[in-house]
Amino acid sequence: MLLDSKEGKSIRPLGCHAIGLLENLPKEGRYVLPGAALDKPFGGLPKAWSRITKNADLPGLTPHGLRHAFASVAADLGFTEPTIAAML
């Protein structure tokens, strides 16, 4: 349960694979997803996205471009639009 979200208190379901990944993360500091310093939470996507695209040698790729590419590949593989929407 999230005690403090944009909409207030809320429950967010997770699949067993996500739970497995979270359980196997290193348990250092008080945050599940720490920031650059263990005593600070992960602060947001812009800096992380820049680091990810730089390390992957994908300059200019935006989150929207990645979403579009994922949907296009899924459609090419024969997934239905409702299935693609659910995966996105």
LODRENGU-584431 format. One record per atom (N, C-alpha, C): residue number from 0; residue in one letter; chain; atom name; x, y, z. Coordinates in nm, 3 decimals, decimal comma, always signed. Example, Ala and Ser with C-alpha at 12.3 -4.5 7.8 and 13.67 -1.06 7.14 Angstrom:
# LODRENGU-584431
@k->0 r->a c->A a->N c1->+1,319 c2->-0,569 c3->+0,780
@k->0 r->a c->A a->CA c1->+1,230 c2->-0,450 c3->+0,780
@k->0 r->a c->A a->C c1->+1,320 c2->-0,330 c3->+0,780
@k->1 r->s c->A a->N c1->+1,285 c2->-0,225 c3->+0,708
@k->1 r->s c->A a->CA c1->+1,367 c2->-0,106 c3->+0,714
@k->1 r->s c->A a->C c1->+1,290 c2->+0,003 c3->+0,787
# end
This chain:
# LODRENGU-584431
@k->0 r->m c->A a->N c1->+0,084 c2->-0,117 c3->+0,000
@k->0 r->m c->A a->CA c1->+0,000 c2->+0,000 c3->+0,000
@k->0 r->m c->A a->C c1->+0,089 c2->+0,124 c3->+0,000
@k->1 r->l c->A a->N c1->+0,052 c2->+0,221 c3->-0,081
@k->1 r->l c->A a->CA c1->+0,120 c2->+0,351 c3->-0,081
@k->1 r->l c->A a->C c1->+0,043 c2->+0,444 c3->+0,012
@k->2 r->l c->A a->N c1->+0,109 c2->+0,494 c3->+0,111
@k->2 r->l c->A a->CA c1->+0,042 c2->+0,583 c3->+0,205
@k->2 r->l c->A a->C c1->+0,032 c2->+0,725 c3->+0,153
@k->3 r->d c->A a->N c1->+0,124 c2->+0,762 c3->+0,064
@k->3 r->d c->A a->CA c1->+0,127 c2->+0,900 c3->+0,016
@k->3 r->d c->A a->C c1->+0,151 c2->+0,901 c3->-0,134
@k->4 r->s c->A a->N c1->+0,044 c2->+0,911 c3->-0,211
@k->4 r->s c->A a->CA c1->+0,056 c2->+0,921 c3->-0,356
@k->4 r->s c->A a->C c1->-0,022 c2->+1,044 c3->-0,401
@k->5 r->k c->A a->N c1->-0,023 c2->+1,072 c3->-0,529
@k->5 r->k c->A a->CA c1->-0,095 c2->+1,189 c3->-0,580
@k->5 r->k c->A a->C c1->-0,243 c2->+1,183 c3->-0,542
@k->6 r->e c->A a->N c1->-0,297 c2->+1,061 c3->-0,536
@k->6 r->e c->A a->CA c1->-0,439 c2->+1,044 c3->-0,505
@k->6 r->e c->A a->C c1->-0,462 c2->+1,011 c3->-0,358
@k->7 r->g c->A a->N c1->-0,358 c2->+1,020 c3->-0,275
@k->7 r->g c->A a->CA c1->-0,369 c2->+0,982 c3->-0,135
@k->7 r->g c->A a->C c1->-0,332 c2->+0,836 c3->-0,118
@k->8 r->k c->A a->N c1->-0,386 c2->+0,773 c3->-0,016
@k->8 r->k c->A a->CA c1->-0,356 c2->+0,633 c3->+0,012
@k->8 r->k c->A a->C c1->-0,413 c2->+0,546 c3->-0,100
@k->9 r->s c->A a->N c1->-0,332 c2->+0,450 c3->-0,152
@k->9 r->s c->A a->CA c1->-0,381 c2->+0,362 c3->-0,257
@k->9 r->s c->A a->C c1->-0,308 c2->+0,229 c3->-0,256
@k->10 r->i c->A a->N c1->-0,375 c2->+0,128 c3->-0,308
@k->10 r->i c->A a->CA c1->-0,317 c2->-0,004 c3->-0,321
@k->10 r->i c->A a->C c1->-0,285 c2->-0,027 c3->-0,467
@k->11 r->r c->A a->N c1->-0,163 c2->-0,071 c3->-0,496
@k->11 r->r c->A a->CA c1->-0,119 c2->-0,097 c3->-0,633
@k->11 r->r c->A a->C c1->-0,083 c2->-0,245 c3->-0,645
@k->12 r->p c->A a->N c1->-0,158 c2->-0,320 c3->-0,725
@k->12 r->p c->A a->CA c1->-0,125 c2->-0,462 c3->-0,738
@k->12 r->p c->A a->C c1->+0,005 c2->-0,484 c3->-0,815
@k->13 r->l c->A a->N c1->+0,077 c2->-0,588 c3->-0,777
@k->13 r->l c->A a->CA c1->+0,201 c2->-0,626 c3->-0,845
@k->13 r->l c->A a->C c1->+0,193 c2->-0,773 c3->-0,883
@k->14 r->g c->A a->N c1->+0,248 c2->-0,805 c3->-1,000
@k->14 r->g c->A a->CA c1->+0,257 c2->-0,944 c3->-1,041
@k->14 r->g c->A a->C c1->+0,368 c2->-1,015 c3->-0,967
@k->15 r->c c->A a->N c1->+0,367 c2->-1,148 c3->-0,971
@k->15 r->c c->A a->CA c1->+0,466 c2->-1,227 c3->-0,897
@k->15 r->c c->A a->C c1->+0,608 c2->-1,201 c3->-0,948
@k->16 r->h c->A a->N c1->+0,624 c2->-1,171 c3->-1,077
@k->16 r->h c->A a->CA c1->+0,758 c2->-1,143 c3->-1,129
@k->16 r->h c->A a->C c1->+0,813 c2->-1,012 c3->-1,072
@k->17 r->a c->A a->N c1->+0,728 c2->-0,910 c3->-1,063
@k->17 r->a c->A a->CA c1->+0,771 c2->-0,783 c3->-1,005
@k->17 r->a c->A a->C c1->+0,807 c2->-0,801 c3->-0,858
@k->18 r->i c->A a->N c1->+0,726 c2->-0,878 c3->-0,787
@k->18 r->i c->A a->CA c1->+0,755 c2->-0,902 c3->-0,646
@k->18 r->i c->A a->C c1->+0,888 c2->-0,975 c3->-0,631
@k->19 r->g c->A a->N c1->+0,913 c2->-1,074 c3->-0,718
@k->19 r->g c->A a->CA c1->+1,040 c2->-1,146 c3->-0,715
@k->19 r->g c->A a->C c1->+1,159 c2->-1,054 c3->-0,738
@k->20 r->l c->A a->N c1->+1,144 c2->-0,963 c3->-0,835
@k->20 r->l c->A a->CA c1->+1,253 c2->-0,868 c3->-0,861
@k->20 r->l c->A a->C c1->+1,277 c2->-0,779 c3->-0,740
@k->21 r->l c->A a->N c1->+1,170 c2->-0,729 c3->-0,680
@k->21 r->l c->A a->CA c1->+1,185 c2->-0,642 c3->-0,564
@k->21 r->l c->A a->C c1->+1,247 c2->-0,716 c3->-0,446
@k->22 r->e c->A a->N c1->+1,208 c2->-0,841 c3->-0,426
@k->22 r->e c->A a->CA c1->+1,263 c2->-0,919 c3->-0,315
@k->22 r->e c->A a->C c1->+1,412 c2->-0,945 c3->-0,332
@k->23 r->n c->A a->N c1->+1,459 c2->-0,948 c3->-0,458
@k->23 r->n c->A a->CA c1->+1,599 c2->-0,978 c3->-0,484
@k->23 r->n c->A a->C c1->+1,688 c2->-0,854 c3->-0,495
@k->24 r->l c->A a->N c1->+1,631 c2->-0,737 c3->-0,479
@k->24 r->l c->A a->CA c1->+1,712 c2->-0,615 c3->-0,481
@k->24 r->l c->A a->C c1->+1,799 c2->-0,609 c3->-0,356
@k->25 r->p c->A a->N c1->+1,918 c2->-0,550 c3->-0,367
@k->25 r->p c->A a->CA c1->+2,000 c2->-0,533 c3->-0,247
@k->25 r->p c->A a->C c1->+1,924 c2->-0,450 c3->-0,144
@k->26 r->k c->A a->N c1->+1,932 c2->-0,489 c3->-0,020
@k->26 r->k c->A a->CA c1->+1,859 c2->-0,420 c3->+0,086
@k->26 r->k c->A a->C c1->+1,957 c2->-0,331 c3->+0,163
@k->27 r->e c->A a->N c1->+1,985 c2->-0,216 c3->+0,104
@k->27 r->e c->A a->CA c1->+2,072 c2->-0,118 c3->+0,167
@k->27 r->e c->A a->C c1->+1,993 c2->+0,010 c3->+0,184
@k->28 r->g c->A a->N c1->+2,000 c2->+0,071 c3->+0,298
@k->28 r->g c->A a->CA c1->+1,927 c2->+0,195 c3->+0,320
@k->28 r->g c->A a->C c1->+1,780 c2->+0,167 c3->+0,345
@k->29 r->r c->A a->N c1->+1,702 c2->+0,273 c3->+0,356
@k->29 r->r c->A a->CA c1->+1,561 c2->+0,257 c3->+0,391
@k->29 r->r c->A a->C c1->+1,468 c2->+0,256 c3->+0,271
@k->30 r->y c->A a->N c1->+1,519 c2->+0,284 c3->+0,150
@k->30 r->y c->A a->CA c1->+1,434 c2->+0,293 c3->+0,033
@k->30 r->y c->A a->C c1->+1,448 c2->+0,171 c3->-0,057
@k->31 r->v c->A a->N c1->+1,336 c2->+0,127 c3->-0,113
@k->31 r->v c->A a->CA c1->+1,338 c2->+0,015 c3->-0,207
@k->31 r->v c->A a->C c1->+1,417 c2->+0,055 c3->-0,332
@k->32 r->l c->A a->N c1->+1,394 c2->+0,175 c3->-0,379
@k->32 r->l c->A a->CA c1->+1,465 c2->+0,229 c3->-0,495
@k->32 r->l c->A a->C c1->+1,538 c2->+0,355 c3->-0,449
@k->33 r->p c->A a->N c1->+1,661 c2->+0,340 c3->-0,399
@k->33 r->p c->A a->CA c1->+1,733 c2->+0,457 c3->-0,350
@k->33 r->p c->A a->C c1->+1,782 c2->+0,546 c3->-0,465
@k->34 r->g c->A a->N c1->+1,810 c2->+0,669 c3->-0,429
@k->34 r->g c->A a->CA c1->+1,869 c2->+0,761 c3->-0,524
@k->34 r->g c->A a->C c1->+2,019 c2->+0,739 c3->-0,531
@k->35 r->a c->A a->N c1->+2,090 c2->+0,839 c3->-0,578
@k->35 r->a c->A a->CA c1->+2,236 c2->+0,829 c3->-0,588
@k->35 r->a c->A a->C c1->+2,297 c2->+0,807 c3->-0,449
@k->36 r->a c->A a->N c1->+2,235 c2->+0,866 c3->-0,347
@k->36 r->a c->A a->CA c1->+2,277 c2->+0,844 c3->-0,209
@k->36 r->a c->A a->C c1->+2,176 c2->+0,751 c3->-0,143
@k->37 r->l c->A a->N c1->+2,223 c2->+0,653 c3->-0,068
@k->37 r->l c->A a->CA c1->+2,134 c2->+0,554 c3->-0,008
@k->37 r->l c->A a->C c1->+2,029 c2->+0,614 c3->+0,086
@k->38 r->d c->A a->N c1->+2,057 c2->+0,732 c3->+0,142
@k->38 r->d c->A a->CA c1->+1,962 c2->+0,793 c3->+0,234
@k->38 r->d c->A a->C c1->+1,859 c2->+0,881 c3->+0,164
@k->39 r->k c->A a->N c1->+1,859 c2->+0,881 c3->+0,031
@k->39 r->k c->A a->CA c1->+1,763 c2->+0,960 c3->-0,047
@k->39 r->k c->A a->C c1->+1,686 c2->+0,866 c3->-0,140
@k->40 r->p c->A a->N c1->+1,555 c2->+0,893 c3->-0,161
@k->40 r->p c->A a->CA c1->+1,478 c2->+0,809 c3->-0,253
@k->40 r->p c->A a->C c1->+1,510 c2->+0,842 c3->-0,398
@k->41 r->f c->A a->N c1->+1,479 c2->+0,749 c3->-0,488
@k->41 r->f c->A a->CA c1->+1,492 c2->+0,774 c3->-0,631
@k->41 r->f c->A a->C c1->+1,408 c2->+0,897 c3->-0,663
@k->42 r->g c->A a->N c1->+1,467 c2->+0,993 c3->-0,732
@k->42 r->g c->A a->CA c1->+1,401 c2->+1,120 c3->-0,751
@k->42 r->g c->A a->C c1->+1,324 c2->+1,140 c3->-0,880
@k->43 r->g c->A a->N c1->+1,345 c2->+1,059 c3->-0,979
@k->43 r->g c->A a->CA c1->+1,270 c2->+1,078 c3->-1,101
@k->43 r->g c->A a->C c1->+1,341 c2->+1,024 c3->-1,222
@k->44 r->l c->A a->N c1->+1,270 c2->+1,025 c3->-1,332
@k->44 r->l c->A a->CA c1->+1,318 c2->+0,961 c3->-1,452
@k->44 r->l c->A a->C c1->+1,417 c2->+1,043 c3->-1,536
@k->45 r->p c->A a->N c1->+1,410 c2->+1,175 c3->-1,543
@k->45 r->p c->A a->CA c1->+1,497 c2->+1,246 c3->-1,638
@k->45 r->p c->A a->C c1->+1,646 c2->+1,214 c3->-1,627
@k->46 r->k c->A a->N c1->+1,702 c2->+1,220 c3->-1,509
@k->46 r->k c->A a->CA c1->+1,846 c2->+1,192 c3->-1,495
@k->46 r->k c->A a->C c1->+1,874 c2->+1,044 c3->-1,524
@k->47 r->a c->A a->N c1->+1,788 c2->+0,957 c3->-1,473
@k->47 r->a c->A a->CA c1->+1,806 c2->+0,813 c3->-1,496
@k->47 r->a c->A a->C c1->+1,794 c2->+0,783 c3->-1,645
@k->48 r->w c->A a->N c1->+1,696 c2->+0,844 c3->-1,712
@k->48 r->w c->A a->CA c1->+1,676 c2->+0,820 c3->-1,856
@k->48 r->w c->A a->C c1->+1,799 c2->+0,862 c3->-1,935
@k->49 r->s c->A a->N c1->+1,855 c2->+0,975 c3->-1,899
@k->49 r->s c->A a->CA c1->+1,975 c2->+1,023 c3->-1,967
@k->49 r->s c->A a->C c1->+2,090 c2->+0,924 c3->-1,949
@k->50 r->r c->A a->N c1->+2,106 c2->+0,874 c3->-1,828
@k->50 r->r c->A a->CA c1->+2,212 c2->+0,777 c3->-1,799
@k->50 r->r c->A a->C c1->+2,188 c2->+0,645 c3->-1,874
@k->51 r->i c->A a->N c1->+2,063 c2->+0,598 c3->-1,878
@k->51 r->i c->A a->CA c1->+2,028 c2->+0,473 c3->-1,946
@k->51 r->i c->A a->C c1->+2,055 c2->+0,483 c3->-2,096
@k->52 r->t c->A a->N c1->+2,008 c2->+0,591 c3->-2,159
@k->52 r->t c->A a->CA c1->+2,027 c2->+0,604 c3->-2,304
@k->52 r->t c->A a->C c1->+2,173 c2->+0,624 c3->-2,340
@k->53 r->k c->A a->N c1->+2,247 c2->+0,691 c3->-2,254
@k->53 r->k c->A a->CA c1->+2,391 c2->+0,709 c3->-2,279
@k->53 r->k c->A a->C c1->+2,462 c2->+0,574 c3->-2,271
@k->54 r->n c->A a->N c1->+2,435 c2->+0,498 c3->-2,166
@k->54 r->n c->A a->CA c1->+2,500 c2->+0,368 c3->-2,148
@k->54 r->n c->A a->C c1->+2,460 c2->+0,268 c3->-2,256
@k->55 r->a c->A a->N c1->+2,339 c2->+0,280 c3->-2,308
@k->55 r->a c->A a->CA c1->+2,291 c2->+0,189 c3->-2,412
@k->55 r->a c->A a->C c1->+2,324 c2->+0,239 c3->-2,552
@k->56 r->d c->A a->N c1->+2,392 c2->+0,352 c3->-2,561
@k->56 r->d c->A a->CA c1->+2,427 c2->+0,414 c3->-2,690
@k->56 r->d c->A a->C c1->+2,302 c2->+0,435 c3->-2,775
@k->57 r->l c->A a->N c1->+2,200 c2->+0,495 c3->-2,714
@k->57 r->l c->A a->CA c1->+2,074 c2->+0,525 c3->-2,782
@k->57 r->l c->A a->C c1->+2,043 c2->+0,675 c3->-2,769
@k->58 r->p c->A a->N c1->+2,131 c2->+0,759 c3->-2,824
@k->58 r->p c->A a->CA c1->+2,108 c2->+0,904 c3->-2,810
@k->58 r->p c->A a->C c1->+1,978 c2->+0,945 c3->-2,877
@k->59 r->g c->A a->N c1->+1,907 c2->+1,033 c3->-2,813
@k->59 r->g c->A a->CA c1->+1,784 c2->+1,087 c3->-2,871
@k->59 r->g c->A a->C c1->+1,660 c2->+1,004 c3->-2,847
@k->60 r->l c->A a->N c1->+1,674 c2->+0,884 c3->-2,791
@k->60 r->l c->A a->CA c1->+1,557 c2->+0,803 c3->-2,763
@k->60 r->l c->A a->C c1->+1,481 c2->+0,863 c3->-2,646
@k->61 r->t c->A a->N c1->+1,351 c2->+0,881 c3->-2,664
@k->61 r->t c->A a->CA c1->+1,267 c2->+0,936 c3->-2,558
@k->61 r->t c->A a->C c1->+1,179 c2->+0,824 c3->-2,501
@k->62 r->p c->A a->N c1->+1,124 c2->+0,843 c3->-2,383
@k->62 r->p c->A a->CA c1->+1,030 c2->+0,743 c3->-2,331
@k->62 r->p c->A a->C c1->+0,913 c2->+0,721 c3->-2,428
@k->63 r->h c->A a->N c1->+0,866 c2->+0,827 c3->-2,491
@k->63 r->h c->A a->CA c1->+0,757 c2->+0,813 c3->-2,589
@k->63 r->h c->A a->C c1->+0,802 c2->+0,729 c3->-2,708
@k->64 r->g c->A a->N c1->+0,924 c2->+0,751 c3->-2,756
@k->64 r->g c->A a->CA c1->+0,976 c2->+0,673 c3->-2,867
@k->64 r->g c->A a->C c1->+0,990 c2->+0,525 c3->-2,831
@k->65 r->l c->A a->N c1->+1,033 c2->+0,497 c3->-2,708
@k->65 r->l c->A a->CA c1->+1,044 c2->+0,358 c3->-2,662
@k->65 r->l c->A a->C c1->+0,905 c2->+0,294 c3->-2,655
@k->66 r->r c->A a->N c1->+0,808 c2->+0,367 c3->-2,605
@k->66 r->r c->A a->CA c1->+0,670 c2->+0,317 c3->-2,596
@k->66 r->r c->A a->C c1->+0,616 c2->+0,286 c3->-2,735
@k->67 r->h c->A a->N c1->+0,639 c2->+0,377 c3->-2,828
@k->67 r->h c->A a->CA c1->+0,592 c2->+0,359 c3->-2,966
@k->67 r->h c->A a->C c1->+0,659 c2->+0,237 c3->-3,030
@k->68 r->a c->A a->N c1->+0,790 c2->+0,223 c3->-3,011
@k->68 r->a c->A a->CA c1->+0,862 c2->+0,109 c3->-3,068
@k->68 r->a c->A a->C c1->+0,811 c2->-0,022 c3->-3,009
@k->69 r->f c->A a->N c1->+0,788 c2->-0,025 c3->-2,879
@k->69 r->f c->A a->CA c1->+0,735 c2->-0,146 c3->-2,813
@k->69 r->f c->A a->C c1->+0,600 c2->-0,183 c3->-2,873
@k->70 r->a c->A a->N c1->+0,511 c2->-0,084 c3->-2,886
@k->70 r->a c->A a->CA c1->+0,378 c2->-0,111 c3->-2,941
@k->70 r->a c->A a->C c1->+0,387 c2->-0,159 c3->-3,085
@k->71 r->s c->A a->N c1->+0,476 c2->-0,101 c3->-3,164
@k->71 r->s c->A a->CA c1->+0,491 c2->-0,140 c3->-3,304
@k->71 r->s c->A a->C c1->+0,541 c2->-0,284 c3->-3,317
@k->72 r->v c->A a->N c1->+0,639 c2->-0,320 c3->-3,235
@k->72 r->v c->A a->CA c1->+0,691 c2->-0,457 c3->-3,239
@k->72 r->v c->A a->C c1->+0,583 c2->-0,555 c3->-3,194
@k->73 r->a c->A a->N c1->+0,510 c2->-0,521 c3->-3,088
@k->73 r->a c->A a->CA c1->+0,404 c2->-0,608 c3->-3,040
@k->73 r->a c->A a->C c1->+0,298 c2->-0,629 c3->-3,148
@k->74 r->a c->A a->N c1->+0,262 c2->-0,522 c3->-3,220
@k->74 r->a c->A a->CA c1->+0,165 c2->-0,534 c3->-3,329
@k->74 r->a c->A a->C c1->+0,219 c2->-0,623 c3->-3,440
@k->75 r->d c->A a->N c1->+0,346 c2->-0,605 c3->-3,474
@k->75 r->d c->A a->CA c1->+0,409 c2->-0,688 c3->-3,578
@k->75 r->d c->A a->C c1->+0,410 c2->-0,836 c3->-3,537
@k->76 r->l c->A a->N c1->+0,418 c2->-0,862 c3->-3,407
@k->76 r->l c->A a->CA c1->+0,420 c2->-1,000 c3->-3,357
@k->76 r->l c->A a->C c1->+0,280 c2->-1,059 c3->-3,346
@k->77 r->g c->A a->N c1->+0,178 c2->-0,977 c3->-3,375
@k->77 r->g c->A a->CA c1->+0,041 c2->-1,028 c3->-3,377
@k->77 r->g c->A a->C c1->-0,040 c2->-1,007 c3->-3,250
@k->78 r->f c->A a->N c1->+0,012 c2->-0,933 c3->-3,154
@k->78 r->f c->A a->CA c1->-0,066 c2->-0,905 c3->-3,035
@k->78 r->f c->A a->C c1->-0,183 c2->-0,813 c3->-3,070
@k->79 r->t c->A a->N c1->-0,296 c2->-0,830 c3->-3,003
@k->79 r->t c->A a->CA c1->-0,414 c2->-0,747 c3->-3,028
@k->79 r->t c->A a->C c1->-0,394 c2->-0,610 c3->-2,965
@k->80 r->e c->A a->N c1->-0,471 c2->-0,512 c3->-3,013
@k->80 r->e c->A a->CA c1->-0,460 c2->-0,377 c3->-2,954
@k->80 r->e c->A a->C c1->-0,493 c2->-0,374 c3->-2,806
@k->81 r->p c->A a->N c1->-0,599 c2->-0,445 c3->-2,760
@k->81 r->p c->A a->CA c1->-0,624 c2->-0,445 c3->-2,615
@k->81 r->p c->A a->C c1->-0,509 c2->-0,506 c3->-2,534
@k->82 r->t c->A a->N c1->-0,445 c2->-0,609 c3->-2,588
@k->82 r->t c->A a->CA c1->-0,331 c2->-0,670 c3->-2,519
@k->82 r->t c->A a->C c1->-0,214 c2->-0,573 c3->-2,513
@k->83 r->i c->A a->N c1->-0,187 c2->-0,505 c3->-2,626
@k->83 r->i c->A a->CA c1->-0,079 c2->-0,408 c3->-2,629
@k->83 r->i c->A a->C c1->-0,107 c2->-0,295 c3->-2,530
@k->84 r->a c->A a->N c1->-0,230 c2->-0,248 c3->-2,528
@k->84 r->a c->A a->CA c1->-0,266 c2->-0,140 c3->-2,434
@k->84 r->a c->A a->C c1->-0,244 c2->-0,185 c3->-2,290
@k->85 r->a c->A a->N c1->-0,280 c2->-0,308 c3->-2,259
@k->85 r->a c->A a->CA c1->-0,261 c2->-0,359 c3->-2,121
@k->85 r->a c->A a->C c1->-0,114 c2->-0,370 c3->-2,088
@k->86 r->m c->A a->N c1->-0,031 c2->-0,412 c3->-2,185
@k->86 r->m c->A a->CA c1->+0,112 c2->-0,423 c3->-2,159
@k->86 r->m c->A a->C c1->+0,176 c2->-0,287 c3->-2,143
@k->87 r->l c->A a->N c1->+0,128 c2->-0,188 c3->-2,217
@k->87 r->l c->A a->CA c1->+0,184 c2->-0,054 c3->-2,203
@k->87 r->l c->A a->C c1->+0,144 c2->+0,008 c3->-2,070
# end
